[in-house]
Amino acid sequence: MGATVEAHEIAASLRAGLVGRVGRHCPVAGRGIWASRLNADFEDGSRPWQGDIYVPNDRWLLLVKTWPDPQTRRRDTRGGHWEDYEPHLDVAHGLIGLAGHEAGRSLVEWLPVAHGNAAPHAGPTATAPTAPVNDWAWRAIGLIPENIRSKLARFRFGQWRLLRLVAREPGVLDLIGSNPALAWAAASAGAFLDHPPHDSERAALEHVGQRQRDIAAWLGFPPNEGSVRLLKKVPPDSCGVVPLLELRKLASNAEAAERLRHLRELPATVILAVGSRILGPSLTPAALRQIVEEIAQIRNGRRSQPANEPRAPGPTVAHLLEDAAQMAQMLPGANSPRPVHSVRALRRRHDELVDEFNRFAAPREIAPPPPPVAQPQRAAPVAAAAPIIAPAHEFPPPPLPAGPGIEPITTPAGLAHEGRAQHNCVASYADRVLSGSYYVYRVTKPSRATLGLRCERKGCWRIDQLAGPRNQSVSMELRSHVLKWFHACLKKRLETAGEKPPPRMRRQNRPPEDPARPLLPGI
């Protein structure tokens, strides 16, 4: 009984600190015992639920209503005024929270997420058996009609903007079905207009009923059916401000538009590659068609595997494109376009650039100075200045400790040695390791490989690539070994009380993102 009273008192104090003076008129999104305590009177029906939920985080408190009138406001958890806010919405995974940055010009970051044979458009329902019963975010998203959720689930970004348009104009749902990219651009009109109106949502509602070519012209695309056909080829998971703005620029170029017109699909990775001043001129129509097919296989979870033994997939075609563009920019005289007729030719070109870059980045021995010529002594000799020795720079501490057969590479010299030994281009990522956005590990057990970890927002690290010599795919045994070490490190970090992820170091004078020099590396 005492423990129950104490739990209720703690829940009451949490509730008071969470919602403050606004009162507690809706449940709190979250899982676990404290969320259950906070929402106990809504769980047992003592309080009626009106469809609103609180979504708390470290600093902000969101007040969200999903349907039939989508609205979101936020304020500081310590108090203050409420303000309108556009949250991040993911109806497929039951997520409502703070909005993060959309993907930029990285070809790898725009790769689709494999869904295998699962239905990619299925959204959560209020009574779905897989949805946690005590998570009110799932229940709030379940209020959205299923036919709307099924269409929104295909987009990676901007689901909330589309939801608001559909709630105010049901005809937008037909536009999403016939031309997802055009509907997405209309919902994000403020990013496409030179002089965006004060209320871009109202402006979008005034235009969505027009012909598609007129909507495209309003958004700055060439006012013809060719623009509409190009937009129809963009998959929903490739819709974003950066790729669609790049597509608008390519659609205004007759030669580039003709190259894109013959492709059956225009994923963001292909749009950004064609728009790159280094990659674009080198990719022939045959190579572009093969790249589109490989990206489609990644989306459907059907990447080809070697027939000899089960192996984990190697670097994707997006990694090859990024690496080739990055090394071509860094090597003197290598950025002149050279035709690439197939993915196989792209791999050969990539391997050639790796060998050339490793020779270019290899430490050069400095010849000792010649012996001094004897001179007649006129005065006391002046002491020779001490030789200037460049300090041995080291990388920041590794995000995860070493493991059995897995050791972090902590110096640029070690990174260059790894690149020469494995015939890959990790040496070109020294600046990213120094900035804290990437880290490379040397894997020697059960076989030789190179492991790259990428830092995402809020200091979270994930496995970016795991590749053998010359970027070959690794065995499932090696992949399982690395995954076991990776998850053990994460579990240990979570079990360590009070430990926080290492802060991500900001890079000074960082150049603007360019598809020819992507910011997210591959090996």
Secondary structure as GFF3:
##gff-version 3
##sequence-region A 1 523
A	DSSP	alpha_helix	2	19	.	.	.	ID=ss1
A	DSSP	three_ten_helix	20	22	.	.	.	ID=ss2
A	DSSP	alpha_helix	33	38	.	.	.	ID=ss3
A	DSSP	alpha_helix	40	43	.	.	.	ID=ss4
A	DSSP	beta_strand	52	56	.	.	.	ID=ss5
A	DSSP	beta_strand	60	65	.	.	.	ID=ss6
A	DSSP	beta_strand	71	76	.	.	.	ID=ss7
A	DSSP	beta_strand	83	84	.	.	.	ID=ss8
A	DSSP	beta_strand	88	90	.	.	.	ID=ss9
A	DSSP	beta_strand	95	97	.	.	.	ID=ss10
A	DSSP	alpha_helix	136	142	.	.	.	ID=ss11
A	DSSP	alpha_helix	146	152	.	.	.	ID=ss12
A	DSSP	alpha_helix	159	168	.	.	.	ID=ss13
A	DSSP	alpha_helix	172	178	.	.	.	ID=ss14
A	DSSP	alpha_helix	180	187	.	.	.	ID=ss15
A	DSSP	three_ten_helix	189	191	.	.	.	ID=ss16
A	DSSP	alpha_helix	200	207	.	.	.	ID=ss17
A	DSSP	alpha_helix	212	218	.	.	.	ID=ss18
A	DSSP	alpha_helix	225	232	.	.	.	ID=ss19
A	DSSP	three_ten_helix	236	238	.	.	.	ID=ss20
A	DSSP	alpha_helix	241	251	.	.	.	ID=ss21
A	DSSP	alpha_helix	254	261	.	.	.	ID=ss22
A	DSSP	alpha_helix	268	275	.	.	.	ID=ss23
A	DSSP	three_ten_helix	280	282	.	.	.	ID=ss24
A	DSSP	alpha_helix	285	300	.	.	.	ID=ss25
A	DSSP	alpha_helix	317	330	.	.	.	ID=ss26
A	DSSP	alpha_helix	343	361	.	.	.	ID=ss27
A	DSSP	beta_strand	406	408	.	.	.	ID=ss28
A	DSSP	alpha_helix	412	422	.	.	.	ID=ss29
A	DSSP	three_ten_helix	426	429	.	.	.	ID=ss30
A	DSSP	alpha_helix	430	435	.	.	.	ID=ss31
A	DSSP	beta_strand	438	443	.	.	.	ID=ss32
A	DSSP	beta_strand	449	455	.	.	.	ID=ss33
A	DSSP	three_ten_helix	457	459	.	.	.	ID=ss34
A	DSSP	beta_strand	461	467	.	.	.	ID=ss35
A	DSSP	three_ten_helix	469	471	.	.	.	ID=ss36
A	DSSP	alpha_helix	476	495	.	.	.	ID=ss37
###
